[in-house]
Amino acid sequence: MNRRNATETSRLMELCCAKHGFLRCVYAASRYKCRKEEALFLKKIAETLSDTRVYSPHCNNVDTKLCSHGTIQRTPPVLMMLLTGTFFSLFTYILSCC
């Protein structure tokens, strides 16, 4: 594997791990406020929204265990802003409807 492929693979891994972390965060925050069924529903909505913004079919093949192997994963700033904006939109919706 050459250096360029390694960099692209690393970026893809960071993207997928950020997405998995975002979905865990949405579930945990909504589980704190809502029941389990509602939290799962909101997680599914967040997954759908994140797929439209950060779609990568390769993320389906990334095991979440790889994302939490102990090394620091850096999330690209633009991706973090998109995920944070989506999260706050969802959280505002949760607070207004529940």
C-alpha positions as CSV (number, residue, x, y, z in Angstrom):
1,M,0.0,0.0,0.0
2,N,1.5,3.3,-1.0
3,R,1.4,6.5,1.2
4,R,-1.5,8.1,-0.6
5,N,-3.7,5.0,-0.1
6,A,-2.7,4.9,3.5
7,T,-3.7,8.5,4.0
8,E,-7.0,8.0,2.3
9,T,-7.7,4.9,4.3
10,S,-6.8,6.7,7.5
11,R,-9.2,9.6,6.6
12,L,-12.0,7.1,5.8
13,M,-11.4,5.4,9.1
14,E,-11.6,8.8,11.0
15,L,-14.8,9.7,9.1
16,C,-16.4,6.4,9.9
17,C,-15.3,6.5,13.6
18,A,-16.7,10.1,13.9
19,K,-20.0,8.9,12.5
20,H,-20.2,5.9,14.9
21,G,-19.3,8.2,17.8
22,F,-21.9,10.7,16.8
23,L,-24.6,8.0,16.7
24,R,-23.6,6.8,20.1
25,C,-23.8,10.3,21.4
26,V,-27.3,10.9,19.9
27,Y,-28.5,7.6,21.4
28,A,-27.0,8.4,24.9
29,A,-28.4,11.9,25.0
30,S,-31.9,10.8,23.8
31,R,-31.8,7.8,26.2
32,Y,-31.3,10.3,29.0
33,K,-34.4,12.2,28.1
34,C,-36.6,9.6,26.5
35,R,-37.5,5.9,26.6
36,K,-35.5,3.3,24.8
37,E,-37.8,3.0,21.8
38,E,-37.8,6.7,21.3
39,A,-34.0,6.8,21.7
40,L,-33.6,4.1,19.0
41,F,-36.0,6.0,16.7
42,L,-34.0,9.2,17.1
43,K,-30.7,7.3,16.5
44,K,-32.2,5.9,13.3
45,I,-33.2,9.4,12.2
46,A,-29.6,10.7,13.0
47,E,-28.2,7.8,11.0
48,T,-30.3,8.7,8.1
49,L,-29.4,12.4,8.3
50,S,-25.7,11.5,8.7
51,D,-25.9,9.3,5.7
52,T,-27.1,12.2,3.5
53,R,-24.2,14.4,4.7
54,V,-21.4,11.9,5.3
55,Y,-22.4,8.9,3.2
56,S,-19.8,6.3,2.8
57,P,-20.7,2.6,2.1
58,H,-17.3,1.6,3.6
59,C,-18.5,2.7,7.0
60,N,-20.8,-0.3,7.1
61,N,-17.8,-2.5,7.0
62,V,-15.9,-0.7,9.8
63,D,-16.3,-2.4,13.2
64,T,-16.8,0.0,16.1
65,K,-14.2,-1.9,18.0
66,L,-11.6,-0.5,15.6
67,C,-12.7,3.0,16.5
68,S,-12.1,2.5,20.2
69,H,-8.7,0.9,20.2
70,G,-7.1,3.4,22.4
71,T,-5.4,5.8,20.0
72,I,-6.5,9.3,19.6
73,Q,-8.7,9.7,16.6
74,R,-8.8,13.2,15.2
75,T,-12.1,14.3,13.6
76,P,-11.8,16.7,10.7
77,P,-13.1,20.1,11.8
78,V,-15.6,20.5,9.0
79,L,-17.1,17.1,9.7
80,M,-17.2,17.9,13.4
81,M,-19.1,21.1,12.7
82,L,-21.6,19.2,10.5
83,L,-22.1,16.5,13.1
84,T,-22.5,19.0,15.9
85,G,-25.0,21.1,13.9
86,T,-27.1,17.9,13.2
87,F,-26.9,16.9,16.8
88,F,-28.1,20.2,18.1
89,S,-30.9,20.2,15.6
90,L,-32.0,16.8,16.8
91,F,-31.6,17.7,20.4
92,T,-33.7,20.8,20.0
93,Y,-36.4,18.7,18.3
94,I,-36.2,16.2,21.2
95,L,-36.7,18.9,23.8
96,S,-39.6,20.5,21.9
97,C,-41.5,17.2,21.3
98,C,-40.9,15.1,24.4
